[in-house]
Amino acid sequence: MRSKPIDGALAELRIEIEKYALEYGLDYYPVVFEVCDYDTINILAAQGGFPARYPHWRFGMDYDQLSKGYAYGLQKIYEMVVNTKPCYAYLLNANHWVDQKIVMAHVFGHADFFKNNYWFSNTDKNMMDVMANHGTKIRRYMDRYGQDAVEVFIDKILSLENLLDPAVLFETPEVARRRMASMVVEEQDDSSDDRSSALKSFMRQKARNDGDQVGQAPLPIEDHNSDYDSERYISPRDVMLYLIEHAPLEEWQADILGILREEAYYFLPQRMTKIMNEGWASYWHSTIMTQKALKASEIIDFADHHAGVMAMSKQNINPYKIGIELFRDIEYRWNTGKFGKEYLECTNMEVKENWNLDTGLGREKIFEVRKSHNDITFIDEFFTQEFCERQQLFTYKYNSRTGRYEIDSREFEEIKGKLLTSLTNFGQPVIEVEAVNFKNRGELLLRHVHQGVDLDLNYAAETLKNIHFIWKRPVNISTTQEGVETFMSFDGKEIKTGS
């Protein structure tokens, strides 16, 4: 790939923009800016920002889609920034000068968010090297066991990468240390052992199972967990870890499953904070540009480009727009005192509309919000009816009679409820492991945690097939469909569904 460190005028611009970012109180790990052409930035985007990931057709497909979008003028990637230490940020060499200013300010906003938001606090900041090591290991497995076999296995695992538990992100360092210690098969010096922690866990479990009675199946979860202390507890939502611990995997399969699980958890905070992260970065590029860095000759270009990024679709929420406007709304409310018991209980609409205690707490408040929230808590706490009405938001649905999407409701509670539902587990169903020895026959039983939206049975059927490929024994899931408890299973031959 073709990228190089910035120099000359771009390096001078970086010094200027960073000075403004620091003056506003942004705090971040060092940022390494590199400049590249559109082909390189499309490759990086397809690979999640990491230039040395494992080979897989999915990345090629994403690259092809991005390249066509750029070629036909449908989309353009202005920058990429990676949550590492230091942060790596890639600039497009074809950007206009005003775009480079916007992008640098935007990047410093992201870098501040990565360092200070609580949900990123335990992410591996050395992931650039970790991803490269993962790529090397998987290429070796492809050489040894065949590219097709490895790629098919990866395909199955990638269909499960949303079956995660956000609570795993906050495993304390002490618990993590003890868990790592428990994953070592024997007490030995393994400093030269490059096996992943997941593979070591797999080998430890295999050794334990080999010592059991012949033919003994894994215990049900409730019994299985009772034998473990807190450091060995596995969250029922961490389906990938259950497969590592209990599925009849080859060593290379367990290692790859652990690798993909580790990468899935690395990207999880970004999925959980998309609105906040983009809103925070957009807030700071807008603030830095309009108050510090913008020249008179650049005003029209900035307004045009900023408006393009903030444009709202009639069918989809724009995280940049919702995020920046919510941060601005929070700043305004805390600057004017429009919060707290007295304000909320005020029934005089004229007084409430003109309420201004000149508290000046807005900037402090948004830094506080940036530190502790994710998208769901951000929306739940700060998405008010007044904000919803000012932004003219609504819900929509498809009208089969007219063949168009039409406004369904402008009611605040419905709008907020639908938005929160779409953010819960990223719009994906919550699945838990119920038992690893269902029917006392070594079958896997999953449970769909119903949260108001029925499970898509077609997707569920395909997922069961993928898990069966790994589990090698029947896989089952319980759910609720239109208020009726429903059971689906796959035994390797056919899908069966019943009440």
Stockholm file with secondary structure:
# STOCKHOLM 1.0

chainA/1-499         MRSKPIDGALAELRIEIEKYALEYGLDYYPVVFEVCDYDTINILAAQGGFPARYPHWRFGMDYDQLSKGYAYGLQKIYEMVVNTKPCYAYLLNANHWVDQKIVMAHVFGHADFFKNNYWFSNTDKNMMDVMANHGTKIRRYMDRYGQDAVEVFIDKILSLENLLDPAVLFETPEVARRRMASMVVEEQDDSSDDRSSALKSFMRQKARNDGDQVGQAPLPIEDHNSDYDSERYISPRDVMLYLIEHAPLEEWQADILGILREEAYYFLPQRMTKIMNEGWASYWHSTIMTQKALKASEIIDFADHHAGVMAMSKQNINPYKIGIELFRDIEYRWNTGKFGKEYLECTNMEVKENWNLDTGLGREKIFEVRKSHNDITFIDEFFTQEFCERQQLFTYKYNSRTGRYEIDSREFEEIKGKLLTSLTNFGQPVIEVEAVNFKNRGELLLRHVHQGVDLDLNYAAETLKNIHFIWKRPVNISTTQEGVETFMSFDGKEIKTGS
#=GR chainA/1-499 SS CCEEECCHHHHHHHHHHHHHHHHTTCCCSCEEEEEECHHHHHHHHHTTTCTTCCCCHHHHHHHHHHHHHHHTTSCCCCEEEESSSSEEEEEETTCCHHHHHHHHHHHHHHHHHHHHCGGGTTSCTTHHHHHHHHHHHHHHHHHHHCHHHHHHHHHHHHTTTTCCCGGGGGCCHHHHHHHHHHTCSSSSCCTTCCCCHHHHHHHHHHHHHHTSCTTCCCCCHHHHHHTSCGGGCCCTTCHHHHHHHHSCCCHHHHHHHHHHHHHHHHHHHHHHTHHHHHHHHHHHHHHHIIIIICCGGGHHHHHHHHHHHHCCCSSSCCHHHHHHHHHHHHHHHHHHTCCHHHHHTCCCHHHHHTCCCCCCCHHHHHHHHHHHCCHHHHHHHHCCHHHHHHTTCCEEEEETTTTEEEEEECCHHHHHHHHHHHHGGGGCCEEEEEEEEETTTTEEEEEEECSSSCCCHHHHHHHHHHHHHHHCSCEEEEEEETTEEEEEEECSSCEEEEC
#=GC SS_cons         CCEEECCHHHHHHHHHHHHHHHHTTCCCSCEEEEEECHHHHHHHHHTTTCTTCCCCHHHHHHHHHHHHHHHTTSCCCCEEEESSSSEEEEEETTCCHHHHHHHHHHHHHHHHHHHHCGGGTTSCTTHHHHHHHHHHHHHHHHHHHCHHHHHHHHHHHHTTTTCCCGGGGGCCHHHHHHHHHHTCSSSSCCTTCCCCHHHHHHHHHHHHHHTSCTTCCCCCHHHHHHTSCGGGCCCTTCHHHHHHHHSCCCHHHHHHHHHHHHHHHHHHHHHHTHHHHHHHHHHHHHHHIIIIICCGGGHHHHHHHHHHHHCCCSSSCCHHHHHHHHHHHHHHHHHHTCCHHHHHTCCCHHHHHTCCCCCCCHHHHHHHHHHHCCHHHHHHHHCCHHHHHHTTCCEEEEETTTTEEEEEECCHHHHHHHHHHHHGGGGCCEEEEEEEEETTTTEEEEEEECSSSCCCHHHHHHHHHHHHHHHCSCEEEEEEETTEEEEEEECSSCEEEEC
//
